[in-house]
Amino acid sequence: STHPFFGVYLAAGVAHLFWSFYAPRIHSSPPRSWADRIARPAPGMEDSHILHPGNAALIEIIRDEIRRTGPISFARFMEHALYHPEHGYYSSDRARLGRRGDYFTNVSVGSTFGRFLALQFAEIWQRMGRDRKFALVEQGAHHGQLARDILQSLREAAPEFLSALTYQMVEPSPRLQDRQRETLSEFQDKITWCESIDTLAPFDGIHFSNELFDALP
């Protein structure tokens, strides 16, 4: 049977190893301000292959804000990282999707997801009485690939629904709006853009997004 103090001995040993490894690094490093801690590797991790130097300009913007206003929330940090007008991951159009990109989604690997959505939207339209003014409102459309898959599928499978449809894109980034216009050039007469859901007029239809919550600050 296990000795009754085995757990205590084990915990003490782990604590000793932990302190032996980290104590010299903790006490040998001078105190740093909140701003100085941003984008600086932990002691002993300077050459780690898992670190990335990041965007120097954006790092300085974040550090400057911390110097001026004090610590910022994680939400504010992510707002800068994702949506800073010039340096944000999404708003600067640096995000690369697909199997060879930063990550891939069900949209970037094929049109099947868009086809399924198109059929579901057509069924909803029918159940709502085949309104002659029906809106699909997509928020967070990235380059517009999902919208293209949906509209192409409707053109083949539900042309009557397509003729009654307006497609509204909610996109605050001018760069992404331009990319969406390129992707959806064949459907220019169907699509309008707005920068925020706050500017949307009342509509009958469906408001949807794909993986939008993953991109929120």
Salt bridges, closest charged atoms under 4 A:
ASP36 OD1 - ARG63 NH2 3.06
GLU60 OE2 - ARG67 NH1 3.00
ASP64 OD2 - ARG68 NE 3.00
GLU65 OE2 - ARG76 NE 2.95
GLU65 OE1 - HIS80 NE2 2.71
GLU79 OE1 - ARG76 NH1 3.37
GLU86 OE1 - HIS87 NE2 3.78
ASP93 OD1 - HIS143 NE2 2.69
ASP93 OD2 - ARG179 NH1 2.78
GLU123 OE2 - ARG127 NE 3.07
GLU156 OE1 - ARG115 NH1 3.60
GLU160 OE1 - ARG130 NH1 3.20
ASP178 OD1 - ARG181 NH1 3.88
GLU186 OE1 - ARG155 NH1 3.01
